[in-house]
Amino acid sequence: MDKLTAMHFFTRVAYLGSFSKVAKELHTSPSNVSKHIADLESRLGVRLLQRTTRVTTLTLAGEKYLKQCENILDLIGTAENEVLAQKERVSGLMRVSLPSLFANADTSRMLAEFMEKYPDLDIELHLNDRFVDLVDEGYDLSVRASFVQPDSSLIYRFVGKICIDLVGAKGYFEKHGYPKNAADLQHHDFIDHGNSAAGTVILSKAGVLERVNVHQRVRANNTHMVRDLVVQEQGIAFIPRLATLYHPDLERVLTDYDPGYLTLSVVYPERRHTPQKVYKFVEFLAAWFERERQTPWH
């Protein structure tokens, strides 16, 4: 039995509470995870995990053993990271999920800068507007632009905010008029993102919230589709400024109301030892967004 592998499997099961999730995370089979932990329990002569049909929890002996395993794996991880940091060599494949609004020249420029710095690293990008399951779908990390942080089991690294504007095409406003206040929005067609609250708009002015029921002409789960329908004069929409930078034909309205923001975070699974490729990319993203903080989309 490989003791270190068994310890690693054990600590991951302790944190994730599932043999199958650990197997997916570590690219092995649930039976292999189970065998290593069974061999570990047999060698120690104690039960470390209490298994039921729904959940796996630590026994008292398991809690004590977990602390020692963490210390041992921490020492090994620290030693390995120090060597890797000295070499400054990041390699392998990194799978990344990005919101669709990041499909632009600025993001390409950012990625090119990172790839120049780490030429031995390959990157697989997936652009979509859903919250992917990082562990089940095999992603190393995700960049999320949202109002909430829905999963407390993940590590969130805040990197900035993206301003959201209420915009429409000039041709649309020539036909339907410009809204002068929140109440006027009930007379306009909205193109809404699929993740937004159905038929409701909430605006703030001087700290006072105003809630308005509006007509959702279209709901789409892709930011670029929402924007393009607005460009085609089919309605108005709340759109991240990052997605409208290169569309001067779109006009902002109700600018006297408080601006809205999406929280921008880099998200990755909670692990005792973050892989170097993830660590380097997270640090690079944080520094890049800090450097770009004064750009117009903020």
Buried (B, 14 or more C-beta within 10 A) or exposed (E): EEEEBBBBBBBBBBBBBBBEBBBBBBEBEBEBBBBBBBBBBEEEEBEBBEEEEEEBEBBEBBEEBBEEBBEBBEEBBEEEBEEBEEEEEBBEEBBBBBBBBBBBEBBEEBBEEBEEEBEEBEBEEEBEBEBBBBBEEEBBBBBBBBEEEEEEEBBBBEBBBBBBBBBBBEEBBEEBEBBEEBEBBEEBBBBBBBEBEEEEBEBEEEEEEBEBEBEBBBBBEBBBBBBBBBBEBBBBBBBBBBBBBEBEEBBEBBEEBEEBBBBBBBBBBEBBBBBBBBBBBBEBBBEBBEEBEEEEBB
